[in-house]
Amino acid sequence: MISACGRRPIMAVLAAGVLTGRAMRAWSESTFPMKPVRILVGFAPGGFTDYCAIIPGASGVVGAGLARYLAAHRDWRVIGLARRAPRERLEYPVISVDLTDAAACRARLGGLTGVTHVLYCARAAHAAPVKEPIDVNVAMLRNVLDAVEPAAGGSEHVHILQGSKVYGSDLGPYKTPAKESDARVAENNWYYAQEDLLIERSRGKRWSWSASRPHAVTEREPGIARSIAKLIAVYAAISKELGEPLCFPGTAGSFNALYQCVDITLLARAIAWISTAPACANQAFNVTNGDFIRWANLWPSFAQFFGMHVGPVKTVCLAEAMADKAPVWDRIVRKHGLRRTPYDKATVWSYGDFNFRRGYDVMSCTLKLRQAGFGDCLDTGRMFLEHFAHFRQQHVIPRAARAASIVRTHGGVGMKKTFIAPPMLMPAVFMSQSSGTADYPERNQTDCC
Ligand SMILES: NC(=O)c1ccc[n+]([C@@H]2O[C@H](COP(=O)([O-])OP(=O)(O)OC[C@H]3O[C@@H](n4cnc5c(N)ncnc54)[C@H](OP(=O)(O)O)[C@@H]3O)[C@@H](O)[C@H]2O)c1
């Protein structure tokens, strides 16, 4: 049951686990004429290193963004793993496999001889407030390693995703800014268990491991529902339709506390860099945009962007308060000719409750990553405004409303129909002092958020 851009004959071949070397190349060149999956290890004749990454969790928020980024990069070949086949046509193959099933992993991944990197972005399904299961998450990672390691003789690196929960950020106020060298918290979690598995398993091997620790990964792809930018944009559209100002729906404590986010493309660049920089081997790195925000400081610019007044903090449980707003959303979609996004796919309200109700500072220090040589950073306020502008351009949320405004005309001051101007948007380019950016030239320039 392999999904490779919906080409079923290929599925059977891959499922049999016999697709190796030349066969893989021949298959990929006929399947993806625009971008063949070349399985090369070490140095190609042209003198550049060519990596082949499998990305478990390729349909998730982080995995999809990472796969999209690497697939557009000439040094990387990507194979995604997930249970569900993606609906859209992708530039890389996705193998459908249940990572909890060791036999299925061996059968479907055992033939992938050219894998150099496992960039592990999967996480077992869970529903808050239930803790993410440790044993299932560790078993999933182990099953991937058991299947890939014997076949991929040239494997170089395994990268896992962690998060600021590694510092206990979900347990209550904690020591901030959190550093990678901080002691583990008393409560066990799956991040520690996966890291311990890699430490143990990589001992004496030629491959190394690393971990990234992002927080509040933010996406601008319209299809990704679990993104704070999308949540705020949909919330603003509904509030405006109801004639309400833009109130902060979380707690006053969260409104004023320090917080952090990371843009998915910056995170993808960091993961690629960490996973290939020898100096980063066998270590973990915090990865955020590099600045700290207070929602209280950003909210007025958000309201201005959406053409709304700033309202007071109005603490609600979004999952409950927004549960009955589907008719409002459908009305907005019809009225503004937006792309048809079912309400339950538009955003994940409980994710807003998770992000807006902490009431204490959430801060990770990113000095270690910068001192290791990766200097990309991003202005988080501008990132949000750019994501909102992208949603408008993609017809995900309404365009700016027409309004009467005073403008200076040739004859003096007059009334004229015009658009309310959003705050000036400069491209939120990655500021980098590192070789991290230069090492990864893009096929095009559009992936900066
Ligand atoms: N999102 C964030 O804001 C954020 C912040 C900090 C850290 N992180 C870390 O980033 C990592 C990825 O998080 P995420 O938010 O991107 O996760 P996610 O969106 O929930 O995606 C999870 C992925 O795992 C796959 N998966 C789950 N069970 C599977 C199974 N049995 N077999 C095969 N695939 C399975 C899912 O695909 P199928 O369901 O199709 O199988 C999906 O692709 C995690 O380590 C997380 O802690 C994320």
The ligand as a Gaussian input file, in Angstrom:
#p B3LYP/6-31G(d) Opt

LIG

0 1
 N        3.486000      21.372000      15.543000
 C        4.144000      22.094000      16.427000
 O        3.841000      23.282000      16.641000
 C        5.320000      21.489000      17.158000
 C        5.958000      22.279000      18.131000
 C        7.040000      21.758000      18.810000
 C        7.483000      20.469000      18.523000
 N        6.852000      19.730000      17.576000
 C        7.349000      18.364000      17.343000
 O        7.397000      18.075000      15.956000
 C        7.115000      16.692000      15.757000
 C        6.008000      16.569000      14.746000
 O        4.855000      17.216000      15.274000
 P        3.641000      17.625000      14.337000
 O        2.889000      18.651000      15.070000
 O        4.125000      17.904000      12.963000
 O        2.822000      16.265000      14.331000
 P        1.461000      15.957000      13.557000
 O        1.045000      17.105000      12.724000
 O        0.509000      15.413000      14.564000
 O        1.887000      14.787000      12.555000
 C        2.133000      13.488000      13.032000
 C        2.616000      12.643000      11.861000
 O        2.878000      11.325000      12.341000
 C        2.228000      10.407000      11.464000
 N        1.843000       9.214000      12.213000
 C        1.154000       9.153000      13.387000
 N        0.986000       7.884000      13.743000
 C        1.562000       7.125000      12.772000
 C        1.693000       5.731000      12.564000
 N        1.218000       4.818000      13.446000
 N        2.326000       5.298000      11.453000
 C        2.799000       6.198000      10.549000
 N        2.731000       7.511000      10.709000
 C        2.093000       7.971000      11.800000
 C        1.008000      11.164000      10.954000
 O        0.556000      10.647000       9.719000
 P       -0.705000       9.668000       9.596000
 O       -1.683000      10.050000      10.677000
 O       -1.164000       9.909000       8.205000
 O       -0.162000       8.317000       9.768000
 C        1.595000      12.541000      10.737000
 O        2.242000      12.581000       9.489000
 C        6.793000      16.112000      17.125000
 O        7.943000      15.553000      17.673000
 C        6.408000      17.334000      17.934000
 O        6.650000      17.159000      19.310000
 C        5.783000      20.215000      16.888000

